[in-house]
C-alpha cells in the first residue's frame, strides 16, 4: 500500500549526503524567532517542517510541510475547532495531515473522560463522521498518532496494537509513531518497550516522534510524557524501530519533540542525522547547514508503505 507518490527525485537531488530511507523533520514551535540564528540553523538542517497551527509564520522557508493537530479523530473538539484548520488544509495543501488515534470518549479533561467511554462501534462511527468532515476540505494522506495509555478509560482500546492496526486499515491511514507515547503505554500496560513496539503496525509508519519520557523504576508508578531531549535509551528505540520500518519499505519523516533550549535541539538534530545516516552523513549535513533546503513542490513522498500483513 502506497500512501504517498513514488517520485522523490526532486527532493532527493537536494538532500546531498542524506540517505534515501528517511526524512529529517523539524516541528515549528513557540521558540521560533525570525531573528534568532539558532532558528536559522535549525531550519537549514531540516528537510520537512511540521506545523501545528493553522496560521504558521509567514517567514518560514519554502520547505515541504506536514500538519499535525493535537486533537483526536473521535472527540467532539475535533469538529468544534475544525473550521480554521479546514481553511488551512484547503489553501496550503500540506503533504500530510495527522491527529491522534482516538480517544475512547468524545469529551475529556486531560486524561479523564467527561463523557461515557465508547464501545468499538460508537468509536468508529464518531471517527468516520470526523473523517468525512476532514475529507470535505483535504484530499491528501492522513495518519494517526498513538496515544500514551493511562488506566482512566479514556484510552480503552485505542492503545491496543491490534485495534490500532484494524483502525488504520479501516481508514486507509498511516501511523505517526510517538516513541515516548509507546514507552509510556508499555510501562503502564505492563509490557517491555521493545515488545510493545514489535506489536504495533510498524509497516504503516509515516512519521516518528523522538523525545525522552519519564519512566519511573518503582513498581506501580506511571510514566509521564515530559518531552525532554532524547538520550541513548531513546536513540536505541529509534534504531530498533527503523530496522523494522525500513524492512517494511517505509520511508518515515523523523523529528525530535523537544521545546526548551534551541542550542540543545541543534545538537540533537545532528545526532538524529548520525543515527539515521551515519557519522559521515551527519558531518556533511553539519557542514552544509547554510546551503540546504528543498522546494515544497518537490516533496511528493514521505514514505513507501506495504499493506499490513494478515494479523492472527
C-alpha positions in Angstrom: 0.0 0.0 0.0 1.4 3.4 -1.0 0.2 6.4 0.9 2.4 8.9 -1.0 3.6 9.4 -4.5 6.7 7.5 -5.6 8.6 10.2 -7.4 11.2 11.6 -5.0 13.8 12.7 -7.5 13.2 16.4 -6.9 13.7 16.2 -3.1 16.4 13.5 -3.2 18.5 15.6 -5.5 18.6 18.3 -2.9 19.4 16.1 0.0 23.1 15.9 -0.5 24.7 13.4 1.8 21.4 12.4 3.3 20.3 8.8 2.5 17.1 7.5 1.0 15.5 5.8 4.0 14.0 8.7 5.9 13.4 12.4 6.1 14.6 14.7 8.9 11.8 17.0 10.2 11.5 20.0 12.4 8.4 20.9 14.4 7.7 24.7 14.3 7.3 25.8 17.9 6.7 28.8 20.1 10.5 29.2 20.4 10.9 30.2 16.8 12.0 33.8 16.3 12.9 35.0 12.9 15.9 36.9 14.1 17.4 34.0 16.1 20.5 32.5 14.5 19.7 29.1 16.2 16.4 29.1 14.4 18.0 29.8 11.1 20.4 26.9 11.6 17.7 24.5 12.6 15.6 25.5 9.5 18.6 25.0 7.3 19.1 21.5 8.7 15.5 20.4 8.2 14.1 18.7 5.1 10.4 18.9 6.2 8.6 21.3 8.6 5.8 20.1 10.9 3.3 22.8 11.7 0.6 22.6 14.4 -1.0 26.0 14.0 -3.3 26.8 11.0 -1.7 30.2 10.9 2.1 29.4 10.7 4.6 32.2 10.5 4.7 33.7 7.0 8.5 33.9 7.1 9.1 30.2 7.2 11.2 28.9 4.3 9.6 27.1 1.4 10.2 23.7 2.7 7.7 20.8 2.4 5.2 21.0 5.3 3.1 18.5 7.2 0.3 19.4 9.6 -0.2 17.7 12.9 -3.3 18.6 15.0 -3.4 17.8 18.8 -7.0 16.6 18.8 -8.3 13.1 18.4 -10.3 11.9 15.4 -13.0 10.6 17.7 -13.5 13.6 20.0 -16.1 16.3 19.8 -13.5 19.1 19.8 -12.1 17.9 16.5 -15.4 19.0 14.9 -15.9 22.1 17.1 -12.4 23.5 16.3 -12.0 22.3 12.7 -13.1 25.4 10.6 -9.8 27.3 10.7 -7.8 24.1 10.2 -10.0 23.2 7.3 -9.3 26.5 5.7 -5.6 26.0 6.1 -5.7 22.5 4.7 -7.7 23.6 1.7 -5.4 26.5 0.9 -2.0 25.2 1.8 -2.4 21.5 0.9 0.2 20.1 3.3 1.9 16.8 2.3 0.3 15.0 5.3 -2.4 15.6 7.9 -2.2 13.8 11.2 -4.0 13.8 14.5 -4.4 11.5 17.5 -5.9 7.9 17.2 -8.9 8.1 19.5 -9.7 8.8 22.2 -12.3 6.4 23.6 -14.6 9.2 24.9 -16.0 12.1 23.0 -15.2 14.6 25.7 -12.4 14.7 28.3 -10.4 16.9 30.7 -6.8 15.9 30.5 -6.6 12.1 30.9 -10.0 11.8 32.4 -13.2 11.1 30.3 -16.1 13.5 30.9 -18.5 11.6 28.7 -19.2 7.8 28.5 -16.4 5.6 27.2 -17.4 4.5 23.8 -17.5 0.9 22.6 -15.9 -0.1 19.4 -18.9 0.6 17.1 -19.5 4.1 18.6 -15.8 4.9 18.4 -15.7 4.0 14.7 -18.9 5.9 13.9 -17.6 9.1 15.6 -14.2 8.8 13.8 -15.9 8.2 10.5 -18.0 11.3 10.9 -15.0 13.4 11.7 -13.1 11.9 8.8 -15.9 12.9 6.4 -15.5 16.5 7.7 -11.8 16.3 7.2 -12.2 14.9 3.7 -14.5 17.8 2.8 -11.5 20.1 3.0 -8.5 17.9 2.4 -7.8 15.1 0.0 -4.2 14.2 0.9 -2.7 11.5 3.0 -3.8 11.1 6.6 -2.1 9.5 9.6 -2.9 8.9 13.2 -0.6 9.2 16.3 -0.5 6.6 19.0 -1.6 7.8 22.5 0.1 7.1 25.8 -2.0 4.8 27.9 -3.4 5.7 31.3 -5.9 3.4 33.1 -8.7 6.0 33.2 -11.0 4.7 30.5 -10.1 7.4 28.0 -7.5 5.1 26.3 -9.6 1.9 26.4 -8.9 0.1 23.1 -7.0 2.8 21.3 -3.6 1.8 22.7 -4.1 -1.8 21.9 -1.8 -2.7 19.0 -4.3 -5.0 17.3 -7.1 -2.3 17.5 -4.6 0.3 16.1 -3.8 -1.9 13.1 -7.5 -2.5 12.5 -8.3 1.2 12.8 -5.5 2.3 10.4 -6.5 -0.4 7.9 -10.2 0.6 8.0 -9.4 4.3 7.3 -6.5 3.7 4.9 -4.3 5.7 7.2 -0.6 5.8 8.2 0.9 5.7 11.7 2.6 8.6 13.4 4.7 6.6 15.9 5.5 8.6 19.0 8.2 6.6 20.7 7.7 8.2 24.1 4.0 7.5 24.0 4.7 3.9 23.1 7.2 3.5 26.0 4.7 5.0 28.4 1.9 2.8 27.2 4.2 -0.2 27.5 5.1 0.6 31.1 1.5 1.5 32.1 0.1 -1.7 30.4 2.8 -4.0 31.8 4.9 -4.6 28.7 8.6 -4.2 27.9 9.0 -1.2 25.5 10.5 -3.3 22.6 7.9 -6.0 22.9 5.1 -3.3 22.7 6.8 -1.7 19.7 7.1 -5.0 17.9 3.3 -5.5 18.2 2.5 -2.1 16.6 1.6 -1.9 12.8 5.1 -0.5 12.1 4.7 -1.2 8.3 2.3 1.8 8.3 4.7 4.2 9.8 5.0 7.6 8.0 6.3 9.7 10.8 8.3 9.1 14.0 8.5 11.4 17.1 11.5 11.1 19.3 11.7 12.5 22.9 12.6 11.3 26.4 9.7 10.5 28.7 9.8 10.0 32.5 9.6 6.3 33.2 9.8 5.5 36.9 11.6 2.4 38.1 9.4 2.0 41.2 6.7 -0.7 40.6 3.2 0.6 40.2 4.1 4.2 39.2 3.0 5.5 35.9 5.1 7.0 33.1 4.7 10.6 32.0 5.3 12.3 28.6 7.8 15.1 29.5 9.2 15.9 26.0 12.8 16.0 27.2 15.7 15.8 24.8 16.3 12.2 23.8 19.2 10.2 25.3 20.9 6.9 24.5 17.8 4.9 25.6 15.6 6.8 23.1 18.1 6.6 20.3 18.1 2.9 20.9 14.3 2.8 20.5 14.7 4.7 17.2 17.3 2.3 15.9 15.1 -0.7 16.9 12.1 0.7 15.1 14.0 2.0 12.0 15.3 -1.5 11.3 11.8 -2.8 11.2 10.2 0.1 9.4 12.9 0.1 6.7 12.5 -3.6 6.2 8.8 -3.0 5.6 9.7 -0.5 2.8 8.6 2.7 4.7 10.4 6.0 4.4 9.3 7.9 7.5 9.7 11.5 8.5 11.6 11.6 11.8 11.6 14.6 14.2 12.5 15.5 17.7 9.8 16.7 20.1 11.8 19.0 22.4 10.7 22.6 23.1 13.0 24.1 25.7 16.5 25.1 24.5 17.3 25.6 20.8 21.1 25.0 21.3 20.3 21.6 22.8 17.9 20.9 20.0 20.6 21.7 17.4 22.9 19.1 18.9 20.1 16.6 19.0 19.3 17.3 15.3 22.9 16.4 14.4 22.7 13.3 16.5 19.5 12.4 14.6 21.3 12.8 11.3 24.1 10.5 12.6 21.6 7.9 13.9 19.8 7.8 10.6 22.6 8.2 8.1 25.9 7.5 9.9 28.7 9.7 11.0 29.9 10.7 7.6 26.4 11.9 6.6 26.0 13.8 9.8 29.3 15.6 9.3 28.4 16.5 5.8 25.0 17.7 7.0 26.6 20.0 9.6 28.9 21.4 7.0 26.1 22.1 4.6 23.7 23.8 7.1 23.9 27.2 5.4 23.2 25.8 2.0 20.5 23.2 2.3 16.8 23.5 1.5 14.1 22.0 -0.6 11.3 23.2 -2.8 7.9 22.4 -1.4 6.6 21.3 -4.8 9.4 18.7 -5.0 8.2 16.9 -1.9 5.9 14.2 -3.2 6.7 11.3 -0.9 7.2 10.9 2.8 7.2 7.1 3.0 6.5 4.0 1.0 4.3 1.6 2.8 3.3 -2.0 2.2 -0.1 -3.4 3.0 -0.4 -4.7 6.5 0.2 -8.4 6.8 -2.7 -10.5 8.0 -2.8 -10.4 11.7 -3.6 -13.6 13.6 
